[in-house]
Amino acid sequence: MSAVTPKSIAEYLDLLRAALKGADASLVQDALYDAEEYLRSELAANPGTSEAELLAQVAGSYGAPEEVAEIYRDTEVTVQKALRTPVPRASGSSVKAPAEAAHVKGFFAVALDPYTYGALFYMLLSLATGIFYFTWATAGLSMSAGMLVLIVGIPFFILFMASVYAISLLEGRLVETLLGVRMPRRPVYRAASTGWLERIKGLLTDVRTWLSLLYLVLMLPLGVAYFTLAVTLLTVSVAVAAAPVLLWLQELGYLHIQGDLTVAGGLAMSPLLFVAGVLGFFASLHLIRFIGRWHGRFAKHLLVESGAE
């Protein structure tokens, strides 16, 4: 039980936030949302009960802030294990290798990392999502500015900003699924009992809303760069590795290619080109995985951490 008994929901949330100090920002956001939603729903279900009385009643069922924080920290360990790259099993053994093996044990082990392919898919998909995000953000801003002189301009702008925040939550799910970076599963709680003016004020004064808008705009140049880089790296490395193989098959008579297939240095250099192509392919996978990790941190910084406090 907490040494300090909270007298209000706001005080309870402050104690919970303090108990979660140092935890992942996404975890803190989820925990605060769950706690506030539960406490305010209980308060609404018990009219006439003060916040202090309610907190005393639910102390045993929901838990003190320190107890709730400990539960979320324990749960987060399981979540992080699920997000971590699976550890390959040793041949003929059911015992998993040390945890360090999960982080690319050897140059070629990057091909066994599922988040490598998640990052690749994200980079290819980012061209489409980047175009959509940029179009939505710029069109919404321009239409909002154009309609501000009309009575519908302000409601339109508020709905647009709410959609930006909703899109950022969906993007967070995409980042967590494909890139393995923990993102919030809950939005920032905005109680219906506070009134729609207070909720609108909270939306427009929340730095996360504006940083989410910035993120949507930045995703167009990032998406173009990601898509171009992924396609170029893989195409070039596969072409360099495949050209000597095709040349060997042609020389052996197993393959007939219209026109002459030539490789710099001829057959004598083809083994080196094949090795260079294979090494380039795996080096490309390493770079793609690195970009995936970097973008995950970038998304977290703009969509979560900058406004977490």
C-alpha positions in Angstrom: 0.0 0.0 0.0 1.2 3.5 -0.8 2.7 5.4 2.0 0.7 8.4 0.7 -3.0 7.9 0.3 -4.3 9.8 -2.7 -7.3 12.0 -2.2 -8.1 12.6 -5.8 -7.8 10.9 -9.2 -5.3 13.5 -10.3 -3.1 12.8 -7.2 -3.4 9.0 -7.8 -2.2 9.5 -11.4 0.7 11.7 -10.2 1.8 9.0 -7.8 1.5 6.3 -10.5 3.6 8.4 -12.9 6.2 8.9 -10.2 6.2 5.1 -9.4 6.8 4.5 -13.2 9.7 7.0 -13.4 12.4 5.6 -15.7 10.0 3.2 -17.4 9.3 3.2 -21.2 7.3 6.3 -22.2 4.8 4.1 -24.1 4.3 1.9 -21.0 3.7 5.1 -18.8 1.1 6.4 -21.3 -0.8 3.0 -21.4 -0.7 2.7 -17.6 -2.0 6.2 -17.0 -4.8 5.7 -19.5 -5.9 2.4 -18.0 -5.9 3.8 -14.5 -7.7 7.0 -15.3 -10.3 5.2 -17.4 -11.0 2.7 -14.7 -11.2 5.3 -11.9 -13.4 7.7 -13.7 -15.8 4.9 -14.9 -16.0 3.8 -11.2 -16.7 7.4 -10.2 -19.4 7.7 -12.8 -21.0 4.4 -11.7 -21.1 5.6 -8.0 -22.8 9.1 -8.1 -22.5 10.9 -4.8 -19.2 9.2 -3.9 -16.2 11.6 -3.6 -12.9 10.8 -5.3 -11.3 10.2 -1.9 -14.0 7.7 -0.9 -13.7 6.0 -4.3 -10.0 5.6 -4.1 -10.3 4.1 -0.6 -12.8 1.6 -1.9 -10.9 0.5 -5.0 -7.5 0.4 -3.2 -7.9 -3.4 -2.8 -9.4 -4.2 -6.2 -7.3 -2.0 -8.5 -4.3 -1.5 -6.2 -2.1 1.4 -4.9 0.0 3.3 -7.4 3.1 1.4 -6.4 1.4 -1.9 -6.8 -0.1 -1.0 -10.2 3.3 0.3 -11.4 5.0 -3.0 -10.3 2.4 -5.0 -12.2 2.9 -3.0 -15.4 6.7 -3.3 -15.1 6.4 -7.1 -14.8 4.1 -7.2 -17.8 6.5 -5.1 -19.8 9.2 -7.7 -19.4 7.0 -10.1 -21.2 6.1 -7.6 -23.9 9.8 -6.8 -24.5 10.6 -10.5 -24.7 7.9 -10.8 -27.4 9.3 -7.9 -29.3 12.9 -9.2 -29.1 14.3 -11.1 -32.0 13.7 -14.8 -31.5 16.9 -16.7 -30.5 17.9 -19.5 -32.9 18.1 -22.9 -31.4 21.3 -24.9 -31.6 21.3 -27.8 -34.1 19.9 -30.9 -32.4 19.1 -29.1 -29.2 15.9 -27.8 -27.7 17.9 -25.4 -25.5 18.0 -21.8 -26.7 21.4 -20.1 -27.3 22.5 -17.2 -25.1 20.5 -14.0 -25.4 23.4 -12.4 -27.3 22.7 -14.7 -30.2 19.5 -12.8 -30.7 21.5 -9.8 -31.8 23.1 -11.0 -35.1 25.6 -13.6 -34.2 27.8 -13.3 -37.2 27.5 -11.4 -40.4 25.0 -13.7 -42.1 22.7 -14.2 -39.2 20.9 -11.0 -40.1 18.9 -13.1 -42.5 17.4 -15.0 -39.6 16.2 -11.8 -37.9 12.4 -11.4 -38.7 12.7 -7.7 -38.0 15.1 -7.4 -40.9 12.2 -8.3 -43.2 9.8 -6.2 -41.2 12.1 -3.2 -41.8 12.4 -4.1 -45.5 8.6 -4.3 -45.8 8.2 -1.0 -43.8 10.7 0.8 -46.1 8.8 -0.4 -49.2 5.5 0.4 -47.7 6.6 3.8 -46.5 6.4 5.2 -50.1 2.6 4.7 -50.1 2.1 5.7 -46.4 4.4 8.7 -46.8 2.3 10.0 -49.8 -0.9 9.4 -47.9 0.3 11.0 -44.7 1.8 14.1 -46.5 -1.4 14.5 -48.6 -3.6 14.2 -45.6 -1.6 16.7 -43.6 -1.1 19.3 -46.3 -4.7 19.0 -47.6 -6.1 19.2 -44.1 -4.1 22.3 -43.2 -4.8 24.1 -46.4 -8.6 23.4 -46.2 -8.6 24.4 -42.6 -6.9 27.7 -43.4 -9.2 28.3 -46.3 -12.4 27.6 -44.3 -11.4 29.6 -41.1 -13.4 32.5 -42.4 -16.5 30.3 -42.5 -18.4 29.0 -39.4 -17.5 25.4 -40.3 -13.8 26.2 -40.5 -13.1 25.7 -36.8 -15.0 22.4 -36.4 -13.2 21.1 -39.5 -9.8 22.1 -38.1 -10.5 20.4 -34.8 -11.7 17.2 -36.5 -8.6 17.3 -38.8 -6.2 17.6 -35.8 -8.1 14.7 -34.1 -7.6 12.6 -37.2 -3.8 13.4 -37.1 -3.5 12.1 -33.6 -5.6 9.0 -34.5 -3.3 8.3 -37.5 -0.3 8.6 -35.3 -1.6 5.8 -33.1 -2.2 3.6 -36.1 1.4 4.4 -37.3 2.6 3.4 -33.9 1.0 0.0 -34.2 2.7 -0.4 -37.6 6.1 0.6 -36.2 5.8 -1.8 -33.3 4.7 -4.7 -35.5 7.3 -4.3 -38.2 10.2 -2.6 -36.5 9.9 -4.1 -33.0 9.8 -0.8 -31.1 7.4 -0.5 -28.2 4.7 2.1 -29.0 1.6 3.1 -27.0 -1.5 0.9 -27.3 -3.7 3.6 -25.6 -4.2 7.3 -26.5 -3.9 10.1 -24.0 -7.0 9.9 -21.8 -9.5 12.7 -22.2 -12.4 12.3 -19.9 -15.9 12.9 -21.3 -16.9 14.5 -18.0 -14.5 17.4 -18.5 -16.6 18.8 -21.3 -16.0 19.1 -25.0 -14.2 22.4 -24.7 -11.7 21.1 -22.3 -11.1 18.0 -24.5 -10.6 20.2 -27.5 -8.2 22.4 -25.5 -6.3 19.3 -24.4 -6.0 18.1 -28.0 -4.7 21.4 -29.4 -2.4 22.2 -26.5 -0.8 18.7 -26.4 2.6 18.8 -28.0 2.1 15.2 -29.3 -0.7 16.4 -31.6 1.6 18.9 -33.4 4.6 16.6 -33.4 2.3 13.9 -35.0 1.5 16.4 -37.7 5.2 17.1 -38.3 5.8 13.3 -38.5 3.1 12.9 -41.2 4.7 15.7 -43.3 8.3 14.3 -42.8 7.2 10.8 -43.9 7.0 11.8 -47.6 10.7 12.5 -48.0 11.6 9.7 -45.7 9.3 7.3 -47.5 10.8 8.2 -50.9 14.3 7.8 -49.5 13.5 4.5 -47.8 11.8 3.0 -50.9 14.6 4.1 -53.3 17.4 2.9 -51.0 15.8 -0.5 -50.4 15.0 -1.2 -54.0 18.5 0.0 -55.2 20.5 -1.9 -52.6 18.7 -5.2 -53.2 18.5 -4.9 -57.0 22.2 -4.1 -57.4 23.4 -6.8 -55.0 21.2 -9.5 -56.5 22.2 -8.4 -60.0 25.9 -8.5 -59.2 25.6 -12.0 -57.6 23.3 -13.4 -60.4 25.3 -12.2 -63.4 28.3 -14.6 -62.9 25.8 -17.5 -62.3 24.0 -16.7 -65.5 27.4 -16.5 -67.3 28.4 -19.9 -66.0 25.1 -21.5 -67.1 25.5 -19.9 -70.5 29.0 -21.2 -70.9 27.9 -24.7 -69.9 25.1 -24.6 -72.5 22.3 -24.8 -69.9 21.0 -21.3 -70.6 20.6 -19.4 -73.8 20.3 -15.6 -73.5 19.5 -13.5 -76.4 22.5 -11.4 -77.1 25.9 -11.8 -75.4 26.1 -11.8 -71.6 29.4 -10.3 -70.6 30.9 -9.9 -67.1 33.8 -7.6 -66.4 36.9 -9.7 -66.3 35.2 -12.7 -67.8 35.0 -16.1 -66.2 38.1 -15.5 -64.2 36.5 -12.7 -62.3 33.1 -14.1 -62.0 33.7 -15.9 -58.6 34.8 -12.6 -57.1 31.8 -10.8 -58.5 29.5 -13.6 -57.1 31.1 -13.3 -53.6 30.9 -9.5 -53.8 27.2 -9.7 -54.8 26.4 -12.1 -51.9 28.3 -9.9 -49.4 26.6 -6.8 -50.7 23.2 -8.5 -50.3 23.8 -9.3 -46.6 25.4 -5.9 -46.0 22.2 -4.4 -47.5 20.1 -6.4 -45.0 22.3 -5.0 -42.2 21.7 -1.5 -43.4 18.0 -2.0 -43.8 17.8 -3.4 -40.3 19.8 -0.5 -38.9 17.4 2.0 -40.7 14.4 0.1 -39.2 15.8 0.6 -35.7 16.7 4.2 -36.3 13.2 5.0 -37.7 11.6 3.2 -34.7 13.5 5.5 -32.3 12.7 8.5 -34.5 9.0 7.7 -34.5 9.0 7.1 -30.8 10.7 10.4 -30.2 8.1 12.4 -32.1 5.0 10.4 -31.3 5.7 9.5 -27.7 8.7 10.6 -25.8 8.7 14.4 -26.6 5.3 14.8 -24.9 5.5 12.0 -22.4 6.1 14.1 -19.3 
